[in-house]
Amino acid sequence: MEKQNFEIVSAQSNVNWVGRKVTGAHNGNIAVKAGSLILTDGKLTGGKFIIDTTSIKILDLTDPATNAQFAGHLASDDFFASEKFPEATLEITSVSGSHVEGNLTIKGITHPVHFDATVNVKGDQLTATSKLVIDRTKYEMKFRSGNFFQNLGDTLIYNDFELDISVTAKEA
């Protein structure tokens, strides 16, 4: 059994996010701080990512004041509580083909997640992509959720948000 360890190259890795509400959507990105992926006999078998919640950016709001206000709200206790929880983690627990299972921890709260991932290795470089759909309310992000508040009308924010993950890693 050949085991290979690949270290995430933060500058070449990215997480794009989309959050939807009744009246539209917002999107942005958040940095991958560090991490590694483990391959056994050329197949993904494990790994862990650390996401920097203090790096969250909003890309669709061009007005600087509105953007700063929204970024501050995402960093607040209503959402990521970035000051108290500057990191979120995703740890892979099992892989079957392209199907990955793992544990996602946000705000110190851990829940199992599953998703499909595409992994390619060329020489000593690995690239991987995946898309996760996360229910924010499982991580105490209840702000304007229809599960917890009534009569929100067009201020309702949908519970699910999407993460498009793209990472590059080098063999250690």
C-alpha positions in Angstrom: 0.0 0.0 0.0 1.5 3.3 -1.1 0.4 6.2 1.1 0.9 9.8 -0.1 0.4 13.0 1.8 -0.5 16.2 0.0 -0.3 19.6 1.7 -2.8 22.2 0.7 -1.4 25.3 -1.1 -3.5 28.0 0.4 -2.8 30.6 -2.3 -4.0 28.2 -5.0 -7.1 27.0 -3.1 -10.5 28.6 -2.7 -14.0 28.2 -1.4 -16.7 30.1 -3.2 -20.0 30.4 -1.3 -23.6 31.3 -2.3 -26.3 32.2 0.2 -29.9 32.7 -1.1 -32.8 34.7 0.2 -36.3 35.3 -1.1 -35.3 38.4 -3.0 -32.0 37.0 -4.5 -28.6 35.8 -3.5 -25.2 36.8 -2.3 -21.9 35.2 -3.2 -18.3 35.5 -2.2 -15.3 33.5 -1.1 -13.5 32.4 2.0 -9.9 31.3 2.3 -8.5 27.8 2.9 -6.0 28.3 5.7 -4.3 25.0 5.6 -4.9 21.3 5.3 -3.8 18.0 3.8 -5.2 15.2 1.7 -4.1 11.5 2.0 -4.1 9.1 -0.9 -3.6 5.4 -0.6 -2.7 3.6 -3.8 -3.7 6.7 -5.7 -7.1 7.0 -4.2 -8.4 9.6 -1.7 -8.7 8.1 1.7 -8.6 11.0 4.2 -7.7 14.6 4.9 -8.6 17.7 6.7 -9.1 21.4 5.7 -9.0 24.4 7.9 -11.1 27.4 6.7 -10.3 30.9 7.9 -13.7 32.4 8.8 -12.2 35.8 9.3 -11.4 36.0 5.6 -15.0 35.9 4.3 -15.5 38.2 1.4 -18.7 39.3 -0.4 -18.2 39.7 -4.2 -21.6 40.8 -5.4 -21.9 44.0 -3.3 -19.8 46.8 -4.9 -20.8 49.6 -2.5 -17.9 49.7 0.1 -20.2 50.7 3.0 -22.8 48.0 2.3 -20.2 45.4 1.7 -18.4 46.2 5.0 -21.7 46.2 6.9 -22.7 42.8 5.4 -19.2 41.3 6.0 -19.4 42.5 9.6 -22.8 40.8 10.0 -21.5 37.5 8.5 -18.6 37.7 11.1 -21.1 38.3 14.0 -22.7 35.8 16.3 -25.7 35.7 13.9 -23.6 33.8 11.5 -19.9 32.7 11.8 -18.9 34.3 15.1 -15.5 34.8 13.6 -13.9 36.5 16.5 -14.7 33.6 18.8 -14.4 30.9 16.1 -11.8 32.0 13.6 -11.6 28.6 12.0 -14.0 26.0 10.6 -12.8 22.5 9.7 -13.8 19.8 7.4 -12.3 16.3 8.2 -12.7 13.4 5.8 -13.8 10.3 7.6 -14.4 7.9 4.7 -14.3 7.7 0.9 -16.1 5.4 -1.5 -15.3 6.1 -5.1 -16.0 9.8 -5.5 -18.4 9.9 -2.5 -16.8 11.5 0.5 -18.1 11.6 4.1 -16.7 13.8 6.8 -17.3 16.0 9.8 -17.8 19.7 9.3 -17.2 22.0 12.3 -18.4 25.6 12.4 -18.7 27.6 15.6 -17.5 24.6 17.5 -20.5 22.5 16.4 -19.8 19.4 14.4 -22.1 17.6 12.0 -21.6 14.8 9.5 -21.6 15.9 5.8 -21.4 14.0 2.5 -20.5 15.1 -1.0 -18.9 14.0 -4.2 -15.3 15.1 -5.0 -13.2 15.0 -8.1 -9.5 14.4 -7.4 -6.7 14.5 -10.0 -3.0 13.9 -9.5 -0.4 14.9 -11.9 3.2 14.3 -10.7 3.5 15.8 -7.2 0.4 18.1 -7.6 -3.1 17.2 -6.6 -6.2 19.2 -7.5 -9.7 18.5 -6.0 -13.1 20.0 -6.5 -16.4 19.5 -4.7 -19.7 21.1 -3.9 -21.3 21.0 -0.5 -24.8 22.2 0.5 -24.9 23.1 4.1 -27.9 23.7 6.4 -26.7 26.8 8.3 -29.2 26.3 11.1 -27.4 23.1 12.3 -24.5 25.5 13.3 -26.6 28.0 15.3 -27.0 30.4 12.3 -30.7 31.0 12.7 -30.9 34.7 11.6 -34.0 35.1 9.4 -34.6 31.4 9.1 -38.2 30.3 8.4 -37.6 27.4 10.8 -37.3 29.7 13.7 -39.1 32.9 12.8 -42.5 33.6 11.3 -43.8 36.2 9.0 -40.4 37.1 7.5 -41.9 37.7 4.1 -39.2 38.8 1.6 -36.6 39.1 4.4 -36.4 35.3 4.7 -32.9 33.8 4.2 -32.9 30.2 3.0 -31.2 27.7 5.4 -29.0 26.0 2.8 -25.9 27.7 1.5 -23.5 26.3 -1.1 -19.8 25.8 -0.9 -17.8 25.2 -4.1 -14.4 24.0 -3.0 -11.3 24.0 -5.3 -8.0 23.0 -3.8 -4.5 22.5 -5.0 -2.0 20.5 -3.0 1.6 19.5 -3.3 3.0 16.1 -2.2 4.8 16.5 1.1 
